[in-house]
Amino acid sequence: MSTTTIANRDVHVNDEGFMTEYDEWSEDLAPHLAAAIGIDELTDDHWKAIRFLRDDFVDQQETATLRRVTKVGGIPTKQLFVLFPKKPAKKMAYVAGLPKPRGCV
């Protein structure tokens, strides 16, 4: 495991750049993480998905899949693709400071 600096803070990341320490993430890091993957602004809809992922991770001890975010989080799949284009599950997890969901390539 290595560290990287995001917004002048050192955080632990895996070899794909996903944060590995839940408590190192904070809401002020999210816009920097989003910008790094081409999302210029985090709207209320983005935050709804991010907060769902963070809360669900505490309960489930793993990052929610796209299906779980849709079914349990109540956010339509089409909307997730608009908010986090191309690979929404992977991008949501990255911005939320969580491991990549199981099954993501």
C-alpha positions as CSV (number, residue, x, y, z in Angstrom):
1,M,0.0,0.0,0.0
2,S,1.3,3.4,-0.8
3,T,0.4,7.0,-0.1
4,T,-0.4,9.9,-2.3
5,T,-1.2,13.6,-1.7
6,I,-4.7,14.9,-2.4
7,A,-5.5,18.5,-1.5
8,N,-2.3,18.8,0.6
9,R,-3.2,15.6,2.6
10,D,-1.5,12.3,2.5
11,V,-3.9,9.4,2.1
12,H,-3.3,5.7,1.7
13,V,-4.2,4.2,-1.8
14,N,-4.0,0.9,-3.5
15,D,-2.2,0.3,-6.8
16,E,-5.3,1.6,-8.7
17,G,-5.5,4.8,-6.8
18,F,-8.5,4.0,-4.6
19,M,-8.3,5.1,-1.0
20,T,-7.9,2.3,1.4
21,E,-8.5,4.0,4.8
22,Y,-12.1,4.9,5.4
23,D,-11.4,7.5,8.0
24,E,-8.9,9.4,5.8
25,W,-11.7,10.6,3.5
26,S,-13.6,13.8,4.2
27,E,-16.2,15.8,2.2
28,D,-13.6,18.4,1.4
29,L,-11.5,15.7,-0.5
30,A,-14.4,14.7,-2.7
31,P,-14.3,17.6,-5.1
32,H,-10.6,17.0,-5.6
33,L,-11.1,13.3,-6.3
34,A,-14.0,14.1,-8.6
35,A,-11.9,16.6,-10.6
36,A,-9.2,14.0,-11.0
37,I,-11.7,11.8,-12.9
38,G,-13.3,14.6,-15.0
39,I,-16.3,15.6,-12.8
40,D,-16.1,19.3,-12.5
41,E,-18.9,19.9,-9.9
42,L,-20.6,17.8,-7.3
43,T,-24.3,18.5,-7.2
44,D,-26.8,17.4,-4.6
45,D,-27.5,14.3,-6.7
46,H,-23.8,13.4,-6.6
47,W,-23.7,13.9,-2.8
48,K,-26.8,11.7,-2.4
49,A,-24.9,8.8,-4.1
50,I,-21.7,9.5,-2.3
51,R,-23.3,9.6,1.1
52,F,-25.3,6.5,0.4
53,L,-22.1,4.6,-0.5
54,R,-20.3,5.8,2.6
55,D,-23.2,4.9,4.9
56,D,-23.8,1.6,3.3
57,F,-20.0,0.7,3.5
58,V,-20.2,1.0,7.3
59,D,-23.1,-1.5,7.4
60,Q,-22.0,-3.9,4.7
61,Q,-18.2,-3.7,5.0
62,E,-17.8,-3.5,1.2
63,T,-18.6,-1.0,-1.4
64,A,-22.1,-1.2,-2.9
65,T,-22.5,-2.3,-6.5
66,L,-24.4,-0.3,-9.0
67,R,-27.4,-2.5,-8.6
68,R,-27.4,-2.0,-4.8
69,V,-27.1,1.8,-5.2
70,T,-30.1,1.6,-7.5
71,K,-32.3,-0.8,-5.5
72,V,-31.4,0.2,-1.9
73,G,-30.2,3.8,-2.5
74,G,-33.1,4.6,-4.8
75,I,-31.0,6.3,-7.4
76,P,-32.0,5.2,-11.0
77,T,-29.2,3.6,-13.0
78,K,-29.7,6.0,-15.9
79,Q,-29.1,8.9,-13.5
80,L,-25.9,7.3,-12.1
81,F,-24.6,7.1,-15.6
82,V,-25.3,10.8,-16.1
83,L,-23.7,11.8,-12.8
84,F,-20.7,9.4,-13.1
85,P,-20.3,8.8,-16.9
86,K,-19.1,5.5,-18.4
87,K,-18.2,3.6,-15.2
88,P,-20.5,4.9,-12.5
89,A,-19.8,2.3,-9.8
90,K,-16.1,2.7,-10.0
91,K,-16.2,6.5,-10.2
92,M,-18.7,6.8,-7.3
93,A,-16.4,4.6,-5.1
94,Y,-13.4,6.6,-6.1
95,V,-15.0,10.0,-5.2
96,A,-16.4,8.5,-2.0
97,G,-13.0,7.3,-0.9
98,L,-13.9,3.6,-0.9
99,P,-12.5,0.5,-2.5
100,K,-13.6,-0.4,-6.0
101,P,-16.8,-2.5,-5.8
102,R,-16.5,-6.2,-6.2
103,G,-16.9,-7.2,-9.9
104,C,-15.7,-3.9,-11.3
105,V,-12.9,-4.2,-13.9
